[in-house]
Amino acid sequence: MKINGKLYKLITIAMFALTLISFTVLTFVNLPDEPAPFSENENRNLAVFPEVSPDTYKNRKLMKGIESWFSDRFYGREQWIKLRNGTERLIGKVDINGVYTDNDRMMQIWSGYNDEFISKHLKALNKFSAAYPDKQMYLLLAPTSQEVYSDLFPACAPIGSQSGLLEYCREGLDTIQTINVIPTMKLHKDDYIYYRTDHHWTSFGAYLAYYDSAKAMGFKPSELGEFDIEHASDSFRGTLYSKTLDDSVTPDIMDYYHFRGDRDIKLTVNDGKSVKYYDSLYFRDYLNVKDKYSSILGPNVPYLRIDTGIEGPTLLMFKDSYAHSLLPFLTAHYSRIDVLDLRLINNGYSSYVKVKDYDSVMFVYNAITFSEGTEIRKLNMG
């Protein structure tokens, strides 16, 4: 039977409407019990249903909130995202949600920095260091994989220079010493120094950065032979995988580097709500979930304290999550390391620490976090 154009159009509309209704029904039938369930893949809580009131209706917060809530729970959401991203790759798109993939490697794309924006960071750092002239201070700007593997990007790709950012900071800082690990990372670019599916460096990449940092800070760095290396997981899929859901890239291996011999490590964790104590730097329960990177020192919290059980100076560190893989190595040189994440502190760092109590201060941020965030300016709230 021949179907005329009008009937064909009606059938198409009906099928589309039926599909939409079916997925809507499936979405509501499969709603989780929690109001804001945790998405393991995205490492975040899903949107909460918005408050219904005349005000939220007038300023459109209600509709936007409902849209976010429904989008986070749409039936088969991850499968649809996977299908969309796969289709974009097939038609030749190389940037999927800010991630470039080449040669079994995902890399976060960073287009560069703004001089005026960074100058405000440097002003805050200079003001902070001037307030404590007797403290030796260091800034480690960790390069991301884009800087080390920039040759893998297309010639026309608008990628920024993290070496240029580091030099801009070096020239703009008064007394804080910058630590440049980029040449060493590039020298070892053929080694496993960055995760394939995550934006962090691996434990070996962090070791290389530690080696350069220890020398810059006046310590003799520990050699690789002083560690026992534990292969903790071979199924890590990190933050960049969450953005692409590209199963073609090989899952990552996560290693722990353990100093040989007995060590009396004590870890104090203050998440802003409670204080807990541990006898290890490793949270092995996280090896059973997607966020395996948090197995090293746990997830980001406002304050950590590491007591190493050795005699030595003390260190205060301001950091992002790149520091987590670096800190176990630094425990060889300090009796105590206190760690602050300014992203999670809104009432000033002095509510947790007194800078005068430490021998040295170190800032550890990856280049992208440093160039895009504003948390470093919270130093002026001290």
C-alpha positions in Angstrom: 0.0 0.0 0.0 1.3 3.4 -1.0 1.4 6.0 1.8 0.8 9.5 0.8 3.0 12.4 2.1 0.5 13.7 4.6 -0.1 10.2 6.1 3.7 9.6 6.2 4.2 12.9 8.1 1.5 12.0 10.6 3.0 8.5 11.2 6.5 10.1 11.7 5.1 12.6 14.2 3.2 9.9 16.1 6.3 7.6 16.3 8.4 10.5 17.6 5.7 11.4 20.2 5.4 7.8 21.2 9.2 7.5 21.7 9.3 10.7 23.7 6.4 9.7 25.9 7.9 6.2 26.4 11.2 7.6 27.6 9.5 10.1 29.8 7.5 7.3 31.4 10.6 5.2 31.8 12.4 8.2 33.4 9.7 8.6 36.0 9.3 4.9 36.6 13.0 4.6 37.3 13.5 7.7 39.4 16.0 7.1 42.3 14.7 7.4 45.8 17.3 10.1 46.8 16.4 13.7 46.0 20.0 14.3 44.8 21.6 11.0 44.0 25.3 10.7 43.4 26.5 10.1 39.8 29.7 8.0 40.1 30.6 8.6 36.5 30.4 12.4 36.8 31.6 12.4 40.4 28.8 14.8 41.5 25.3 14.9 42.9 22.5 15.2 40.4 20.3 18.3 40.4 17.7 18.7 43.1 14.1 19.4 42.1 13.7 23.2 42.3 11.6 25.1 44.8 8.1 25.8 43.4 7.0 29.4 44.2 5.7 32.5 42.5 9.2 34.0 42.6 11.0 31.0 41.0 8.3 31.0 38.3 8.7 34.7 37.6 12.5 34.7 37.3 12.5 31.4 35.3 14.5 29.5 37.9 11.7 27.0 38.2 11.7 26.0 34.5 15.5 26.0 34.4 15.6 23.9 37.5 13.1 21.4 36.2 15.1 21.2 32.9 18.3 20.4 34.8 16.6 17.9 37.1 14.9 16.1 34.2 18.1 16.1 32.1 20.1 14.6 34.9 17.6 11.7 35.2 16.5 11.1 31.6 16.3 7.3 31.0 19.4 5.9 29.3 21.2 9.3 29.7 24.7 8.0 29.6 23.9 5.8 26.6 22.5 8.8 24.7 25.7 10.8 25.6 27.9 8.0 24.4 25.9 7.8 21.1 26.1 11.6 20.5 29.9 11.7 21.3 30.5 8.7 19.1 28.6 10.3 16.2 30.6 13.5 16.6 33.9 11.5 16.4 32.7 9.7 13.3 32.0 13.0 11.4 35.5 14.1 12.3 35.1 16.3 15.4 38.3 16.2 17.4 37.2 18.2 20.4 34.6 16.4 22.5 33.5 18.4 25.6 36.9 20.1 25.8 38.9 16.8 25.4 41.2 15.9 22.5 41.9 12.2 21.9 45.0 11.0 20.0 47.0 7.8 20.1 45.1 6.2 23.0 45.4 9.4 25.0 42.9 11.9 26.2 44.0 15.5 26.8 42.2 18.4 28.4 42.2 21.4 25.9 43.4 24.7 27.3 43.5 27.8 25.1 45.7 30.0 27.2 45.7 32.6 29.9 44.7 36.3 30.4 47.5 38.6 31.6 45.2 40.8 33.6 43.5 37.9 35.3 46.8 36.2 36.3 48.2 39.6 37.5 45.5 39.6 40.2 46.7 36.2 41.3 50.3 37.4 41.5 49.3 40.5 43.4 47.6 38.3 46.0 50.7 36.0 46.2 53.1 39.0 46.6 50.9 40.5 49.3 50.9 37.2 51.1 54.7 36.6 50.9 55.4 40.2 52.0 53.4 39.5 55.2 55.8 36.7 56.0 59.2 37.8 54.8 61.0 35.1 56.9 59.3 32.2 55.1 60.7 30.5 52.1 57.9 30.1 49.5 57.6 28.1 46.3 55.1 27.9 43.5 54.9 24.7 41.5 52.6 25.1 38.4 52.1 21.6 37.2 51.9 21.2 33.5 49.0 19.2 32.1 49.4 16.6 29.4 48.6 19.2 26.7 51.9 21.0 27.4 54.0 17.8 27.2 52.2 16.3 24.2 51.4 19.5 22.3 52.9 18.0 19.1 49.9 15.6 19.0 47.5 18.4 18.4 46.6 19.7 14.9 48.8 22.6 13.8 45.8 24.9 13.8 44.6 23.9 17.3 44.2 27.0 19.6 46.3 25.7 22.5 48.0 27.9 25.0 51.6 27.8 26.3 51.9 26.7 29.9 55.6 27.4 29.7 54.6 31.0 28.9 52.3 31.1 31.9 55.0 29.9 34.2 57.4 32.5 32.9 54.8 35.2 33.3 54.4 34.2 36.9 58.2 34.0 37.5 58.6 37.5 36.3 55.6 38.8 38.3 56.5 37.3 41.7 58.6 39.2 44.2 60.0 36.6 46.5 58.2 33.4 45.8 60.4 30.9 43.9 58.9 29.2 40.9 59.7 25.5 40.3 59.8 24.5 36.6 59.2 20.8 36.1 58.2 21.1 32.4 61.7 20.2 30.9 61.8 17.0 33.0 58.2 16.0 32.1 59.0 16.5 28.4 62.2 14.5 28.7 60.1 11.6 30.0 57.1 12.1 27.7 57.4 8.5 26.4 57.0 7.2 30.0 53.7 6.7 31.8 53.6 10.2 33.4 49.9 11.2 32.7 46.8 9.1 32.9 45.2 8.3 29.6 41.6 9.0 30.8 42.2 11.5 33.6 43.6 15.1 33.8 46.1 14.3 36.6 49.6 13.1 36.3 50.4 9.6 37.4 52.3 8.7 40.5 55.5 8.4 38.4 54.8 11.8 36.8 54.3 13.2 40.4 57.6 11.5 41.4 59.4 13.4 38.6 57.9 16.7 39.8 58.9 15.8 43.3 62.5 15.1 42.3 62.9 18.6 40.8 61.0 20.2 43.6 63.1 18.5 46.3 66.3 19.9 44.7 64.8 23.3 44.3 63.8 23.3 48.0 67.2 22.2 49.2 66.6 18.5 49.8 68.3 15.4 48.4 65.4 13.6 46.6 64.7 10.0 47.3 65.7 7.7 44.4 63.3 5.3 42.8 65.1 2.3 44.4 63.9 3.5 47.8 60.3 2.7 47.0 58.2 -0.4 46.7 55.7 0.2 43.9 52.2 -1.3 44.3 49.9 -1.7 41.3 46.7 -0.7 43.1 44.3 -0.8 40.1 44.3 -1.4 36.4 40.7 -0.2 35.7 40.8 3.5 36.4 38.7 5.7 34.1 39.0 9.3 35.2 37.6 12.8 34.6 38.3 13.0 30.9 36.6 9.7 30.2 33.5 11.1 32.1 33.4 13.9 29.5 33.7 11.6 26.5 32.5 8.1 27.6 35.0 6.9 24.9 35.6 3.2 25.7 38.2 2.9 23.0 40.9 4.4 25.2 42.7 1.9 27.5 41.8 2.2 31.2 44.6 3.5 33.5 46.8 1.8 36.0 47.1 3.4 39.4 50.3 2.9 41.4 51.2 3.6 45.0 54.8 4.4 45.9 55.7 3.1 49.4 58.9 4.1 51.2 60.7 1.0 52.4 60.8 0.4 56.1 58.4 1.2 58.9 56.9 4.7 58.9 54.6 6.2 61.6 52.3 8.2 59.3 49.3 9.9 60.8 46.7 11.7 58.7 44.2 14.2 60.0 41.3 15.1 57.8 39.0 18.1 58.3 36.1 18.1 55.8 34.6 21.3 57.3 32.1 19.3 59.3 34.1 16.8 61.3 37.7 15.7 62.0 38.9 12.2 61.4 42.2 10.4 61.9 43.9 7.7 59.8 47.2 5.7 59.9 47.7 5.7 56.1 47.8 8.1 53.2 45.7 5.7 51.1 41.9 5.2 51.1 41.6 1.9 49.5 37.8 1.9 49.4 38.0 4.3 46.5 39.6 1.6 44.4 36.2 0.0 44.3 34.5 3.0 42.8 35.0 5.2 39.7 36.8 8.0 41.5 40.0 6.0 42.1 42.2 9.0 42.2 40.7 9.9 45.6 42.3 6.7 47.0 45.4 8.9 47.4 44.7 11.2 50.4 41.0 11.0 49.9 38.8 13.5 48.1 39.4 17.3 48.3 38.7 18.7 51.7 39.5 22.1 53.2 42.3 20.8 55.5 44.7 17.9 55.8 47.5 17.4 58.2 50.2 14.8 57.7 52.5 13.9 60.6 55.3 11.8 59.3 57.0 10.6 62.4 60.4 11.9 61.4 62.5 14.9 62.6 62.5 17.8 60.2 61.1 21.1 59.2 57.4 21.9 58.7 55.6 22.8 55.4 52.3 24.6 54.7 50.8 23.8 51.3 48.0 25.5 49.3 46.9 23.1 46.6 44.5 21.6 44.1 44.2 17.9 43.5 47.4 17.6 41.6 49.2 17.8 45.0 47.7 14.5 46.2 50.1 12.3 44.1 53.0 14.6 45.1 52.5 14.7 48.9 53.5 11.1 49.7 57.0 11.8 48.3 57.4 15.0 50.3 56.8 13.2 53.6 60.4 12.0 53.4 61.6 15.6 54.2 59.1 17.1 56.7 58.0 16.2 60.1 54.6 17.8 59.4 52.8 19.0 56.3 49.6 20.9 56.6 47.5 21.2 53.4 44.8 23.7 52.5 42.4 23.7 49.6 41.2 27.3 49.2 38.4 26.3 46.9 36.7 24.9 49.9 37.5 27.6 52.4 35.3 30.7 52.5 36.2 32.1 55.9 40.0 32.7 55.5 42.9 30.2 55.9 43.7 31.6 59.4 40.7 29.6 60.7 42.8 26.5 60.1 46.4 27.5 60.3 48.9 30.2 61.5 51.5 30.7 58.8 54.2 31.7 61.4 54.1 28.1 62.6 55.7 26.7 59.5 59.2 26.8 58.0 58.2 26.9 54.4 55.1 27.5 52.2 54.4 25.8 48.9 51.7 26.4 46.3 50.9 23.5 44.0 48.3 24.0 41.2 48.0 22.6 37.8 48.3 25.3 35.1 44.7 25.2 34.0 43.3 25.4 37.6 45.6 28.3 38.4 44.8 30.2 35.2 41.0 29.8 35.4 40.1 29.8 39.1 40.1 32.7 41.6 40.7 30.8 44.8 44.3 32.0 45.1 43.0 35.5 45.8 41.5 34.2 49.0 45.0 34.6 50.5 44.0 38.2 51.1 41.2 36.9 53.4 43.8 35.4 55.8 
